[in-house]
Amino acid sequence: MSQMSQTPRAPGALPLSGLDTAFARYLDSAVPSSDPRHSLLAALTSHQFGRGHACLDLDLLQKDGPLALGWDARALPLLPPDLGKAAPSLPWIGNSPPGYPSDAHSPLVLDGPRLYLRRNWSAEQSIRSAIAARLAQPCPVPDNLSVSLARLFDAPAKPSSDPDWQQVACALAARRRFTLITGGPGTGKTTTVVRLLALLQSDPARQLVPLRIALAAPTGKAAARLGESISSAIKKLPADMQQHIPDQAVTLHKLLQVRGNRADLAVPELAVDLVVVDEASMIDLEMMARLLAAVPLGASLILLGDKDQLASVEAGAVMGQLCAGAAQGDYSPDTVAWVARTTGADLHPWAGPGSALAQQTVMLRFSRRFSDDSGIGQWAKAVNAGDVPAVKTLWQQAPAWQLDASATVDQLQPTQPGDSRLSALVRHGWQGWLLALEALPSAACTDAQALDALQAFSRFQVLCAVREGPWGVDTLNRRLATSLGFLPEGWYVGRPVMVTRNDYPLKLMNGDVGLCLQQASGLRVAFPDGHGGIRWVLPSRLDAVESVFALTVHKSQGSEFEHVCLVLPDRGVAVLTRELLYTGITRARTRLTLVAPQTDVLLRAVKAKVVRSGGLENKTSEGCAS
């Protein structure tokens, strides 16, 4: 048994979980090693998986241990300085004594400077191979592509040196079986896809047999929002191009037939010609591998998402790694010439020796929701760039929150968790919703009244960086309920709840929000059914819901609110990064209130960037080289 597997966890010991050390013990018991560094490497690989990394990056560990492991620098001296050099001799990567499982079944995989759990390595290899195969697949380009693009995209009122990136995205997506479209909020990702669907469905070759199209998103809320956005965008298309465009989206779990442990489920082959997935930054390694395996090679797959948002809760940062070079473009001479012929756009400023994947990656750059010089736009740009001086200046310039404030961005620096100003802010933010609740009949609420109340509630939202602590979701949900005149727990008229686990019999998905309201037969929870109606559910049937006066930024992905109150903790925590701040800030459409008990916590968060280790960025570029 190695030295590490015998070392108990104690103050001053390595900050590893019981699962990490148990994993190392298990491997050491199966095939013992006399080198204590081996068990350390195994435990650290497990540790990284728990933090959302695809692997343990040995080069990064050597260069910047605190960044690689997320540890305090004081813990690093406890690691051997030559730890990475022991990786090639690991007995659990396949080079073990006779009788041990072959390389194809070894629990760990060493791929260059990256040490993987086999499941993560296998998922990465599957994604890489699937993308390369899809990019190489022939795809007939519509004969009327240039004409249809001209109909769908109005000529600019005045000449511009900037391409119409939405038009470029449509053109490129029409010529290959795989496309990545990334961009911040308001850049028109959904609008672009609707125009692309109209373009493809209007192809004369499709008049008798329309494309079979599937729309999906990682969560129920994101799927509902995708469907609503597409339904709205369809109405803006030319009348003869509105046919056969679906506006109903499902969750990825439903599309891919995932229930429980997805590793144990056979991958379905979808009967589709085109799949569009929104909020792709939320898709983890294994789900992405399953998606790519389920979509037939002869069908097209389009992934939409914001590469700068938070990555998936599970392991991997697939969208972020695949879109790593999107801002530079890296379009080959052939692509630049083809786009010029097809759309008239000049991509020379974004030319480069890019991979085949780069040729199918488009970054939408112009936000129609808020410009770079608007209040929210300035905050989003500064945070995303990690520009601490700019964020400090913006904080100092933001006016203190007041009831009659008209600023787009304001700030509140409470002196204690029970600060009455936060309660006043929340009551003001939900004033319209509280009035709607007061106007409801005491006997029974109609579907229309329930929809109005839900819409009023969704205009304002408190977002938290953390779940626990005085500024976390758990505490704030109880405190805000009380300050609004509700009970801190239990069921009551007006209680807003969020579903925290998919419930297929009730047709409710993780992230769905409902309101507890009065019906003739008693209290019922009203959920939107996605078709303009209401699904009423008995509270006792909801065993996986929580109050949602406040929710985490992670849970808010795929949502938008008119006014967002973003609450930061009073001390630094590992999850508080610029990606989390950017995601929270960009949930706001028209107004943002930043609540920061300690300004230095805000500034440290801007400095902290999520660096998820994985090989997709480099490997995919190599594997898909043109």
N, C-alpha and C positions, 0 to 999 in steps of 0.2 A: 504494500500500500504506500502510495507516495506521501511525501511530507505534507502537501497541501490538503490531501484528503483526510489527514489526521488532525489538521489544525482547526480548532473550534472557532466559531465566530465570537468575537469579543471586541470591546472598545479598543480602537487602534488597529484592529485586524482589517483585512481587505473588505471593502463594502460590497460583498457578494451576497446574493440571496441564498436561502436554503435550497432552492431548486438548482441554482448554479453549482453549488458544492455537491449536491446529490448526483447531478449528471456526471460530474468528474469522478465521483466515487464509483458510480456504476461502470463507467468505461474502464477504470483502473482495476475493478474487480473482475471484469471479463477478460481483459488482456493487461496484466500488470506491467507497469513501467518503473524503471529504477531512476528515471529522471524526473524530479519534482516539477520541472518546468512544463512537462506535458499536461499534468492535471491543471495547472494554472491556465494554460492555453485553452483547454476544453471548457473550464469554468468561465473564462472571459468570453468565449464564443457564445455560450449560453446567455451570459450577461448582456451582450450586444443584441442578441435576438430579442430579449425582453425589453430593450430600449428602442426597438423598431428598426434596427440595422439588419441588413441582409447577411453581413459577415463581420469578422474581426479584421480590420485593415492593419496589417503588421507594419507597413511603412508609416502610416499615420500614428500608430502607437509609438513607434520609435521617435518620430519627429515631434509630436505634440500629444503626450499621454493624456493630460486632462481633457483636451478636446475630443480625443478618440473615445475615451471611456466615460466622460461626463463626471469625473471624480474631482475632488479637491486635490490640488497639487501635493498636499501633504501625504496623500496615500500612495503616490507614485514611487517613493523610495522603497516601499515594501515589495515592489516587483523587481526581479533580477534584471540587470541592465542588458543582458544578452538573451532575453526571453524569446524574441522572434527567431533567433538562430536555431532554436530547438524544434521549430515547426516541421522541417523536412523529415525529421526522425520520429514524428508522432506514430505510435503503433495503431492508431485508430483511423488512419487515412488510407489503409489498404496494404501498406508494406509491413504486414504483421506476420507472426509465425504461422506455419502450416495449420490448417484447420480453422483459421479465422475467416469470416466471410470475405469474398473477393472485393476488389475495388468498387464494383457496381453497387455494393451494399454497405460499404463502410459508413459509420455514423458521421464522420467528418470528411471534408474535401478541402485540400489545399490547391488553390488555383492562383498561381503566381504569388503575389504578396497578400492574398486574401484567404482567410480560413473560414469555411462555411459549415453550418449544419447541412447535412445532405439535402434535406427538404428544400432549403432556400436555394442551394446551388442548382438543384434539379429544376426549380421553378424559373430561375434566371435563364438556364439553358433552353428551357422550353419556350420562354418568351422571345429570346434572341432568335432561335431557329424559326419560330412561327412568323415573326416580323420579316425576316429575310425571305422566307418562302412566299409570303404575301406580296412583298414588294416586287418579287420576280414574276408574279403571276400576270399573264396578259389581261389587259382590261380595255375593251373597245371604247374609244372616245366618241361621244355623240357627234354626228356629222354637223349638226347645227350649233355647235358649242359657242362659237363667237357671237352668232346672232342672238342666241338665247341669253347669253351673258349681257349683251347690250340692252336687251329688253328688261332684264332684272335689275340692272344697275344703271341709274341715270348718269348721264355725262356730267362731270363737275361744272358748276356755274362759271368757274374761272380755272385756267390751267394751274396744275399743281405738280410739284416735283415729287410729292409723296404718292406712292401707289395706293389704290383702293385695295387694302389688304383683304377685305371680305371677298372681293371679286377674284383676287389672286387665289385665295383659299378654295373657292368654288372650282376654279379652273384646275388647280392641281389635284383636288380630290376626285375630279371626274376622270383622271387619267391613270389612277392606280387603285389597288385594293386595300390600301392602308393609308390613313392620313391623321396627323396630329394637328389640332387647332387650339392654340393657347392664347390667353389674353386676360386682362383684368376685368373687373366688373364694368358693365356698360359698354364693352368693346364690340358687342354684337355677335357673340358666338352662336347663339340660338338663331338669330336672324340669318346669319350666314348659312347655317345648315338648312333652314327652311327654303332658302333660295336654291341651294344645291339640290334638295329633294325635288323641287319644282323643275329644275333644269333637267334632271335625270328622268323624271316621269314624263316630261314633255318630249323626250326623244321619240321621233317617229317610230323607231323600232319597238317602243313600249306602249304604243297606243292600244294594241289588242291584249297584251299581257303586261299589266303594270308590275312594277317592282314590289316584292314582298319586303316590307320595311319593319324593323323592330326598334323601338325607342326604350332606353333604359337609363337608370341612374343608381348609385350605390344605396340610397336611402329612399324611403317612401315619400318624404317631404321633397327631396330633390326631384324625384320622378314626377310628383304632382306639379311642381313648379315648371319642369321641362314641358309637360303637356300643356299647361296654361300658356306658356310663352309661345309655343308653336301654334296653338290655336289662334292667338292674337296676331301672330306674324302672317299666318296664311291669308288673313283678310286683306293684307296690304299687297298681295301678289296680283298680277294681271288675272282677270277672271278666268281665262282659258288655261291658266297654269295652276289652278287651285285644286285640281282633281287628284285623288288617290294619295293624298299626303296625310298620314296618321297624326292624331294629336293626343293619343293615349300612351303614356309611358308606364313601364313596370319597374320594379326593383331588379337589380342584378341577380339577387338571390332567386327571385321568381323566374326570371328569364333563363338562368342556368340551372334551375331545379336543385337549389342548394337548401338542404335542411340539416341541421346538426353539424357533424364533422364532415366538411366537404371533401376531405382526403379519402373518405371511404365511399364516395359516390361516383358512379360512372358519369363521364362527361357526355351530355347530350349533343347531337348534331342538329343545329337549328335549321329549320326549313325557311331560310330567309335569303334575300339577295343583298340586303344592306342593313347594317346595325349601327345605330348612333348611340353613344354612351356619353352622358353629361357628367360633370363633376368628377372627371377621371382622376384627379389628384387624390381622391379618397380611396382608390382601388389599391389593395395590397398585392404583394407578389403572387400568392397562390391564386387569388381571384382573377388576376390579370392572365395568368397562365391558363386558367380554366376558360376564360372568355375567348382567348385566342384559339384554343383547341376546339371550342364549340362552334365558332363561326366558320362555315365551309370556306376552303381556299378560293372557290369561285365567287364568293360574296365579298362585299366591301365592308370595311370596319372604319368608323370615324370616331375618334376620341376627342372630346371637348374638355377643357379644364384650364384652370389658372395655375401655371407652374410654380408661382410664388406663394400659393396658399399652403396651409398645413398639409403634410402628407398623411397617408393612411394611419389609423390607430395601430393596425397590425404591421408586421415587418415589411419594409420596402418603401421606396420613394420613386415608384415607377415613372409617373408622369414627369416629375421633376428631373429625373436622370435622362429620360428620353428627349426632353425638350431643353436640355442644358445649353445648347448653342442656338436656341431659337432667335434670340435678339440679334445675333450676327447674320442670320440667314444662311450663309455658306452655300449659296445656290451655284450650281455648275454652269459653265457657258451654255450647255444644251438647254438647261432649264430656263436661264435668262432669256435666251432666244425664243424658246417656245412660248413663254409667258408674254413676251413682247408681241409675237404674232397673234396670240389668242386674245389678249386683253388690252394691249397697248401700253401696259405698265412697264416701267424701266426698273429692273432689279439690279442694275450694275452696282449701286452702292452696297448691296448686300451679297455680292458675289464672293465665291471662295471655293476651295477644294473640298466641298462637303461630301458626306456619305449619301447613299441612296435614301436613307431615312431623312436626312436634312432636306432633300428635295421634296419631301412630303410633309414637312413641318412648317406651319405658318403661325406667326405671332401677330395677333390683331393689336394695334398700337394706339388707336384713337378711342377714348372713352366718351360716350354720349351721355353718360350719367353725371360725371363730374370731370372737369378738365384738370390738367396738372396744376393750374393756378387757382383752382377753387380751394376752399378750406379743407374739405375731406380729401381732395386730390393731392394737395400739398402734403398732408399728413401721410397718406398712403405712399407717396413717392419717397419722402424722406425716410420713413421707417423701412421700406423695402430696400433702399440703398444703404441702410445702416449708417446714415448720416446723423451722428449724435449731436453735433453743433446745431444743425438745422432743426432737429426735434426739440432741442432745448430752447431755441428761439421761438418756435411755434407754440410751445407750452407757455412761455412768458408772455407771448402776444395774445393768447386765447383769453377772452374775458371770463371772469368767474360766473358760474351758472346763477341765473336769477329767473324768477317766475316769468317776467316779461321780456326775457332776453330774445334777441332776434338773430344772433350770430349762428353761422353754420356749424362751427365747432366751438364749444366752450369747455371749461374745466372746473372740477371740484376737488378740493384737497381737504377731505374730512379729518378732523382731529381725533375721532374715535369711531368705533364701529356703529354706535348708536346715534351718530350725527343726524340731527333732525332735518338738515338740508337734503340729505339723501332721500329721506321719506317724502319730503315735499316734492323733490324732483320726480320721484316715481308716481306720486299721486297726480302730478301735473301731466306726466307722460301718458298715463292711462285715463285721463279725465274723460275722453270720449267714450271709452269702454265702460267706465263706471256709470256714466249717465245712461248708456244703453242697457246695462243690467238693471238700473233703477226703473227703466221704462217697461221692463218685461212684465207680463201678467203674472199674478201669483198662482193662477190655476194651472196653466199649461202653456208652454212655449212652442211656437210654430217653427217649421223648418226655416222659413225666411228670417224670422227673428233670431234664430240660432246662428244662421250664416252671417247676419249683420253683426252680431256680438263677437263672433270669431274674427271677422275682418277688422273690427275696431280694436280687438286685443292685439292683433298681429302688426299694428302700426308702430308699436313701441316695444322694446325688449331690453331687459338687463342681461348683459353678457359678463361672465366671470372667467378669469384666467385659470382658476383652481376650483376644486370641489370642496376641499376641507379648509378649516380655519375661519377666522372672523370675517374674512372677505370672500369666502367661498360660497358655492352654490347651496350647499346643505344649510348653512347658517342663514344666508340671505333669504332663502325661500321662506323660512319660518318668520324671520323678522319682517319681511315685506308683506307677507300675508297679514300679520297683526297690524302693521301700520296702515294697511288699506281697509281695515275693519273686518277681516275674515278670521276664521279659526286657523291656528298654526298647523293643524293636522286634521285628518278625517275628511268626510265628504260633505259638501255644502254647495248651495247655489252660487255659481261664479267661479268655483275652483278650476283653474286651468291646469291641465295635465299633459305630460308627454309620454308616449309609449316608448319603453326602453328595450323591448324585445319583440321581434316579429311574432305576430299571432295570426296564423293563416286561417283558422276557423272563423275568426272575427273580421278577417280581411283588413287587419291593422298592421302597419309596418313600423319598425324602429324609427322614431323621429316624428311620427304623426302627433299632432296637437289637437286636443279636444277641450270642451267646456262642460262642466257639470251644471245642468239646468233642470228646471222643474217641468215634469210631464204629468199628465192626469194620473198616471199610475205610480208616480213617485219620482225620485231623482234618477236622471239618466244622463249619460255623457254624450254630447253631440260631437261627431267627427265629420268633416267634409268627406263626401263619397267620391270626389273627383269628377263628378258629372253635374255639379251645380246643386246637389242635394245634400241631405244629412243622413248619416247612419247613427242611430241611437243605440247605446250600449248600456246595459245594467252595470253599475259600478262594481258589484261583487264579482263580475266576470273579468275585471281588469286586474290581473295579478302582477303586472309588470309596468306600472306607471309611477310617475313622480310629479309633484307640483312643479310648475314651470314659470313662476314669477321671474326666476333667474335660471339661466342655463349656461353651460360651458361654451366657450368659443368653438371647441371641437364639435359639439352637438349642433351649433348654429350653421355649420357649413351646408351650403345648398339653400340657405334662407336669405331673405332680404327684409329690412324693416325701414319704415320712414325715419324713425328716430332710434338710435342705439345709445344706451348707457353702458360703456365699457368699464368694468370695475377691476382694478389691479390690486394685488395683495400688498401688505405693508412690508414684505420682505421678499428677497429674491428666491425663486424656486426654479428647478431645472426646466419645467415646461414653459416658462415665461421667456419667449424668444421673439425675434422680429417677425417670424412667420406667423406666430399667434397674434401679435399686435396687428399686423397687416390684415389678417383674416377678419379679426374683430372689427377693425376700422372700416373695412370695405363691405361689411354687412349693412352699413347705413346708406340710405338713399339720399336723404336731404339734410339730416342733422345728426351730429355726434357729440356726446358728452363724455369726456374722459374723467374718470374718478381715480385719483392716484394719491393714497395717503402719504407716500414717500416718493418724491420726484426722482431720487437716485435709482429707485427700483425701475421706473420707466426707462431711464437712460441706459441702465445695465441691460435691460431687455432688448433695446435697440442694437446693442453690441453683440448680443448672443444670437448666433445664426445656427440653425439646425444643419448639421452635416451628417447625413445618413450614409454609412458605408455600403457600397455595392458595386457590382461590375457592369451594370447595364449600360451606363453612359459610354464607357470605352469599348466594351465588348460588342455592343450593338452597332457602334460606328464601324468597328472592324468587320463585323459579320455582314453588314449591309453596304459595304463599300461599293461605290458605283464604278 
